[in-house]
Amino acid sequence: GMGKGYVYRCPKCGHEEELLSGVGFMSPVEADMERESILTGIYGPKAQAALVAHPEAPVSVQRAMYQCGACGKLESRLAVTVKAPVRVPILQRCDCGATMHRIRSGKDMVCPACRDPLKKTDIVAVSLWD
């Protein structure tokens, strides 16, 4: 697919990140793949147990930005939502082992290098992924 995003720059140290934004829902095939991932325990035991208990719960996926609270890494990931009667916590783990949190649009992202807030520039980034 292709996604449009923006370049974010740190005013303090000059670090730049290209971040996708406004990428919509993904295909049902990807949702089915993520359902399998939940059932195999990739997103943690709580999510796995909830989906086993509610196999009829629809799973949807959407591309979103995540940032690691520990190392500061920014990454585009598939945000997985399970519409079950119980809350299904989907844990996104960073390569460093810590938990990543989803960046809601308009919320501050911090520079992975110096932890100052990143500022959105008007430079458009077009990204491809397979």
C-alpha positions in Angstrom: 0.0 0.0 0.0 0.9 3.6 0.0 0.5 6.2 2.7 0.9 9.9 2.9 2.5 11.5 5.9 4.5 14.4 7.1 8.1 15.0 8.2 8.4 15.9 11.9 11.5 17.7 13.1 12.9 18.3 16.5 13.6 22.1 16.9 16.2 21.4 19.5 18.5 18.8 17.9 17.3 18.6 14.3 16.3 14.9 14.3 13.7 14.1 11.6 11.0 11.4 11.4 8.7 10.6 8.5 5.4 9.6 9.9 2.4 8.3 8.1 -1.0 9.7 9.0 -4.5 9.3 7.8 -4.1 5.8 6.7 -7.4 4.0 6.9 -8.6 0.6 7.8 -6.7 -2.4 6.4 -8.1 -5.4 4.5 -10.2 -8.2 6.1 -7.3 -10.5 5.2 -5.0 -8.6 7.5 -7.6 -8.5 10.2 -7.8 -12.3 10.0 -4.1 -12.6 10.3 -4.1 -10.4 13.4 -6.9 -12.5 14.8 -4.6 -15.5 14.5 -1.8 -13.5 16.1 -4.0 -12.7 19.1 -5.0 -16.4 19.4 -1.4 -17.5 19.4 -0.6 -15.1 22.3 1.6 -12.6 20.4 -0.3 -9.7 22.0 -0.3 -11.1 25.5 -2.3 -13.6 27.5 -5.2 -11.2 28.4 -6.0 -10.5 24.8 -5.7 -14.2 23.9 -8.1 -15.2 26.7 -10.6 -12.6 25.8 -10.7 -13.7 22.2 -10.9 -17.4 23.1 -13.9 -16.5 25.4 -15.5 -14.4 22.7 -14.6 -16.0 19.3 -17.4 -14.0 17.6 -15.8 -10.7 18.5 -14.8 -8.7 15.3 -11.2 -7.8 14.9 -10.2 -4.7 13.0 -6.8 -3.3 12.2 -5.7 0.2 11.3 -2.2 1.6 10.8 -1.2 3.9 13.6 1.9 5.6 15.1 3.4 4.2 18.3 6.2 5.4 20.5 8.2 3.5 23.0 8.1 4.9 26.5 11.5 3.5 27.3 13.8 4.1 24.3 11.7 6.7 22.4 11.5 4.7 19.2 8.7 5.9 16.8 7.1 3.2 14.6 4.2 2.7 12.3 2.3 -0.4 13.5 -1.0 -2.1 13.0 -3.3 -1.0 15.8 -5.6 -4.0 16.6 -9.1 -3.5 18.0 -11.3 -6.3 19.3 -15.0 -5.4 19.8 -15.7 -7.8 22.6 -18.0 -7.4 25.7 -14.8 -7.2 27.8 -11.8 -4.9 27.3 -9.1 -6.5 25.2 -5.7 -5.0 25.9 -3.5 -5.4 22.9 0.2 -5.0 24.0 2.5 -3.6 21.4 6.1 -4.4 22.4 9.1 -2.4 21.2 12.3 -4.2 20.0 13.8 -3.1 23.3 11.2 -5.1 25.2 9.2 -2.2 26.6 5.6 -1.4 25.8 4.8 1.1 23.1 1.9 3.5 23.4 -0.3 4.7 20.5 0.1 8.3 19.5 -3.4 9.8 19.1 -3.6 12.5 16.4 -2.7 15.9 17.8 -0.8 14.5 20.8 2.8 15.3 21.3 5.5 12.9 20.1 8.9 13.4 21.6 12.2 13.3 19.8 13.7 9.8 20.2 17.1 11.5 20.3 16.7 14.2 22.9 13.1 13.8 24.1 12.0 17.4 23.2 8.6 17.6 21.5 8.7 17.0 17.7 7.1 19.6 15.5 5.2 18.8 12.3 6.7 20.5 9.3 4.8 21.1 6.0 7.0 18.6 4.1 4.9 15.8 2.8 6.3 12.3 2.9 4.9 9.5 0.7 5.8 6.1 2.0 5.4 2.6 0.7 5.0 -0.6 2.5 4.4 -4.2 1.4 
